Amino acid sequence: MLAVSASTDCCQVMLDLQPTAGLLLIALVDAAILGDPDWLWRRFPHPVTLMGRLIDLLDGALNRDSGRRLKGVLALLVMLVVAILIGVAVRLVVDVAPFALVLEVGIVAIMLAQRSLYEHVARVRQAYSDGGLAAARQAVSMIVGRDPEALDEAAVSRAAIESAAENFSDGIVAPAFWYLVAGLPGLLAYKMVNTADSMIGHRNEKYEEFGWASARLDDVLNLVPARLSAVFVAIAAGVCGGSFVRAWRAVWNDAHRHRSPNAGWPEAAMAGGLDLALAGPRVYGDTIVDDPWMNGEGRRQARPDDISRALTLLVAACGVQAIVVILVFGLSST
């Protein structure tokens, strides 16, 4: 009886995955082809912008005086409740009016940064051609927090490639993963936490305590997606003329050495896949961060054309993820 019950529960989970996987696949294609509609966000605030406003409001109201860590936990709970309630409300609308599935697909697509990530990284590559190092520094300053004036050509190129790797994980794989696991409420909750981490999850005097809960939860929510990202990038490397073995060796040897419990996984996979050394010592404002190298035996003098290679690998990794979603859809329909 227990075996029959377990089998029934498993089948039910797989059946529940089918419509979610189907909607996710449509959203992935939408996000890849159409990207973020700038014309829309010139007229209305982007959902992530609205999340940022809520976080700013909570920051201003609670991040002062004593007990900041506890207040940060309270702020995080408010963020999660708001995100989950919005996700549940949209789901209820869809249940009542099935044509509203278009709304759900649109929200999911907006939260997947496939095309926008590609375009932001590609602008750094194009800036080299249009205006040389000075223009590339300006372009890369839009996607990383490092002092652009301290970056030479190799450092600018590495920064763009590292941004592609890390944002593939938390901007593409993680939202897709949490949508597949927990539907729209899970996706919106993840994006809220990830946005909070980027805004208040800093290790400085102002946010060390208040942003602690958001930063730690973001680490937890990205544990599985970061490792999936490494697998996707390593497979993509093997498909794109690189080496799956070299990519995975870099992950195995170096991912755990990164100061972040998650960022090292996609960065190491990208480094091994391109046979480059990524991460390493970096400058953020007045602070020098002495990070270890990912794939340290690889070439450290990255060039602008390596950004093009990284973009090819990024597209291929997105393709691997789409294939995985198709397999989930297919298996859940049997």
C-alpha positions in Angstrom: 0.0 0.0 0.0 2.8 2.4 0.9 4.5 1.6 -2.4 1.3 2.3 -4.3 0.7 5.6 -2.4 4.3 6.8 -3.1 3.9 5.9 -6.8 0.6 7.8 -6.9 2.1 10.9 -5.2 5.1 10.8 -7.6 2.8 10.6 -10.6 0.7 13.5 -9.3 3.8 15.7 -8.9 4.9 14.8 -12.5 1.4 15.7 -13.8 1.5 19.0 -11.9 4.8 19.8 -13.6 3.5 19.4 -17.1 1.5 22.6 -17.5 4.2 24.6 -15.6 6.9 23.2 -17.8 4.9 24.0 -20.9 4.3 27.6 -19.8 8.0 28.0 -18.8 9.1 26.8 -22.2 6.9 29.4 -23.9 8.2 32.1 -21.6 11.8 31.1 -22.3 11.3 31.4 -26.0 9.5 34.7 -25.5 12.3 36.1 -23.3 14.9 34.9 -25.8 13.2 36.4 -28.9 11.5 39.5 -27.6 13.4 40.3 -24.5 12.4 43.2 -22.2 10.0 45.5 -24.1 11.6 48.9 -23.4 8.6 50.8 -24.9 6.5 49.3 -22.1 8.8 50.2 -19.3 9.1 53.8 -20.5 5.3 54.0 -19.7 5.0 51.7 -16.7 7.4 50.7 -13.9 9.1 47.4 -14.4 8.0 44.7 -11.8 11.6 44.6 -10.4 11.5 48.4 -10.1 8.4 48.0 -8.0 10.1 45.4 -5.9 13.0 47.8 -5.4 10.6 50.6 -4.3 9.1 48.2 -1.6 12.7 47.3 -0.4 13.6 51.0 -0.3 10.5 51.8 1.7 11.3 49.0 4.2 15.0 50.1 4.3 14.0 53.7 5.2 11.4 52.7 7.8 13.3 49.9 9.6 17.1 50.2 9.0 17.9 52.4 12.0 18.7 52.3 15.7 19.1 49.0 17.4 17.9 45.5 16.5 18.7 45.8 12.8 19.2 42.1 12.2 15.7 41.3 13.6 14.2 44.3 11.6 15.9 42.9 8.5 14.2 39.5 9.1 10.9 41.4 9.5 11.5 43.3 6.3 12.3 40.0 4.4 9.1 38.4 5.7 7.0 41.4 4.4 8.7 41.1 1.0 8.0 37.4 0.8 4.4 37.8 1.8 3.8 40.5 -0.8 5.5 38.5 -3.6 3.7 35.3 -2.8 0.3 37.0 -2.5 0.7 38.6 -5.9 1.7 35.3 -7.4 -1.3 33.5 -5.8 -3.6 36.3 -7.0 -2.5 36.0 -10.6 -2.9 32.2 -10.3 -6.4 32.6 -9.1 -7.2 34.9 -12.0 -5.8 32.3 -14.4 -7.8 29.5 -12.8 -11.0 31.5 -13.3 -10.1 32.9 -16.7 -7.8 30.5 -18.6 -7.1 33.1 -21.3 -5.2 35.0 -18.6 -2.5 32.4 -19.0 -1.0 35.0 -21.4 -0.6 37.2 -18.4 1.3 34.5 -16.5 3.6 33.7 -19.4 4.3 37.4 -19.8 5.2 37.8 -16.1 7.5 34.7 -16.3 9.2 36.0 -19.5 9.8 39.4 -18.0 11.6 37.7 -15.0 13.9 35.8 -17.3 16.8 37.9 -18.3 18.0 35.9 -21.4 18.0 38.6 -24.1 18.8 41.5 -21.8 21.8 39.7 -20.3 23.1 38.9 -23.8 22.6 42.5 -25.0 24.3 44.1 -21.9 27.4 41.8 -22.3 27.4 42.3 -26.1 27.5 46.1 -25.6 30.9 45.7 -23.9 32.2 43.8 -26.9 30.8 46.4 -29.3 32.2 49.2 -27.3 35.7 48.0 -27.9 35.1 48.2 -31.7 33.4 51.6 -31.5 35.5 53.5 -28.9 38.3 51.3 -27.6 39.1 50.7 -24.0 37.5 53.9 -22.6 34.1 53.0 -24.2 34.4 49.4 -23.0 35.1 50.6 -19.5 31.9 52.7 -19.6 29.9 49.8 -21.0 31.1 47.3 -18.4 30.4 49.7 -15.5 26.7 49.2 -16.3 26.9 45.5 -15.4 29.5 45.2 -12.7 30.3 47.2 -9.5 34.1 47.5 -10.0 36.0 50.7 -10.5 36.1 50.8 -14.4 39.1 53.1 -14.4 41.2 50.4 -12.7 40.5 47.9 -15.4 42.8 47.2 -18.4 41.6 45.4 -21.5 42.0 41.9 -20.0 40.2 43.0 -16.8 37.3 44.6 -18.7 36.9 41.4 -20.8 37.0 39.1 -17.8 34.5 41.3 -16.0 32.0 41.1 -18.9 32.5 37.3 -19.1 32.1 36.8 -15.3 28.9 38.9 -15.4 27.5 36.6 -18.2 28.3 33.5 -16.1 27.0 34.8 -12.8 23.8 36.4 -14.2 23.1 33.2 -16.3 22.7 31.5 -12.9 20.7 34.0 -10.9 19.0 35.8 -13.8 18.0 32.9 -16.0 18.4 29.5 -14.4 17.2 30.4 -10.8 14.0 32.1 -11.9 13.2 29.2 -14.2 14.0 26.7 -11.5 11.8 28.3 -8.9 8.9 28.8 -11.3 9.1 25.1 -12.1 9.3 24.1 -8.5 6.8 26.5 -6.9 4.9 28.3 -9.7 4.5 32.0 -10.0 4.6 32.6 -6.2 7.9 30.8 -6.1 9.3 32.8 -9.0 8.2 36.2 -7.6 9.5 35.3 -4.1 12.9 34.4 -5.6 13.1 37.6 -7.6 12.1 39.7 -4.5 14.9 38.0 -2.4 17.4 38.3 -5.2 16.6 42.0 -5.7 16.8 42.6 -2.0 20.2 40.9 -1.9 21.5 43.2 -4.6 20.2 46.3 -2.8 20.7 45.6 0.9 22.8 42.4 1.1 26.1 44.3 1.3 28.8 43.7 3.9 29.1 47.3 5.1 28.2 49.3 8.1 24.7 50.2 6.9 23.6 46.8 5.7 25.8 44.2 7.5 22.9 43.5 10.0 19.8 44.7 8.2 20.6 42.9 5.0 21.8 39.7 6.7 18.6 37.7 6.3 18.1 38.7 2.7 21.7 37.8 1.7 21.6 34.4 3.5 18.2 33.4 2.0 19.5 34.5 -1.5 22.4 32.1 -0.9 20.1 29.3 0.0 17.7 29.9 -2.9 20.6 29.8 -5.4 22.3 26.7 -4.1 20.6 24.3 -6.6 20.4 26.8 -9.6 24.1 27.7 -9.4 25.1 24.0 -9.6 22.6 23.4 -12.4 24.1 26.4 -14.2 27.6 24.9 -14.0 26.3 21.7 -15.6 24.5 23.6 -18.4 27.6 25.7 -19.1 29.9 22.6 -19.1 27.6 20.7 -21.5 27.4 23.8 -23.7 31.2 24.0 -23.7 31.4 20.5 -25.1 28.9 21.3 -27.8 30.6 24.6 -28.8 34.0 23.2 -29.5 35.3 23.6 -25.9 35.8 20.8 -23.4 33.2 19.5 -21.0 35.9 17.7 -19.1 38.0 20.9 -18.7 35.0 22.9 -17.7 33.9 20.4 -15.1 37.4 20.0 -13.8 37.5 23.7 -13.1 34.2 23.5 -11.3 35.4 20.6 -9.2 38.7 22.2 -8.3 37.8 25.8 -7.9 34.1 26.5 -7.4 34.2 25.9 -3.7 37.1 28.3 -3.3 35.1 31.4 -4.4 34.0 33.8 -1.6 30.4 33.2 -2.7 28.9 29.8 -2.1 27.2 30.0 -5.5 28.9 32.4 -8.0 32.0 30.2 -8.3 30.0 27.4 -9.9 29.0 29.1 -13.2 32.2 31.2 -13.2 34.4 28.2 -12.9 32.4 26.3 -15.6 32.7 29.4 -17.9 36.4 29.7 -17.2 37.1 26.1 -18.0 34.8 26.1 -21.0 36.7 29.0 -22.5 40.1 28.0 -21.1 40.4 31.3 -19.4 41.3 32.3 -15.8 38.4 34.3 -14.3 37.7 36.0 -10.9 41.0 36.6 -9.1 41.9 39.9 -7.3 39.4 42.7 -8.1 38.8 46.3 -7.0 35.4 47.4 -5.8 35.5 51.2 -5.0 38.3 51.6 -2.4 38.3 47.9 -1.5 40.6 45.3 -3.1 39.1 41.8 -3.0 41.7 39.1 -3.2 39.6 36.3 -4.7 41.2 33.1 -5.9 41.3 32.4 -9.7 38.8 30.1 -11.3 40.6 27.8 -13.7 43.9 29.4 -12.6 45.9 27.6 -15.2 43.9 29.2 -18.0 44.9 32.3 -20.0 44.5 35.4 -17.8 44.9 37.9 -20.6 41.3 37.8 -21.8 40.6 39.7 -25.1 37.5 41.3 -26.5 37.0 38.3 -28.8 36.7 36.1 -25.7 33.5 38.0 -24.9 32.1 36.8 -28.2 33.1 33.3 -27.3 31.4 33.7 -23.9 28.2 34.9 -25.6 28.2 31.9 -27.8 28.6 29.7 -24.7 25.8 31.6 -23.0 23.4 31.1 -25.9 24.3 27.4 -25.9 23.8 27.0 -22.2 20.3 28.6 -22.5 19.6 26.0 -25.2 20.7 23.2 -22.8 18.3 24.6 -20.2 15.4 24.7 -22.7 16.1 21.1 -23.7 15.9 20.1 -20.0 12.6 21.9 -19.7 11.3 20.0 -22.8 12.4 16.7 -21.2 10.6 17.6 -18.0 7.5 18.4 -20.0 7.8 15.2 -22.0 8.4 13.0 -19.0 5.5 14.6 -17.1 3.1 13.9 -19.9 3.8 10.1 -20.0 
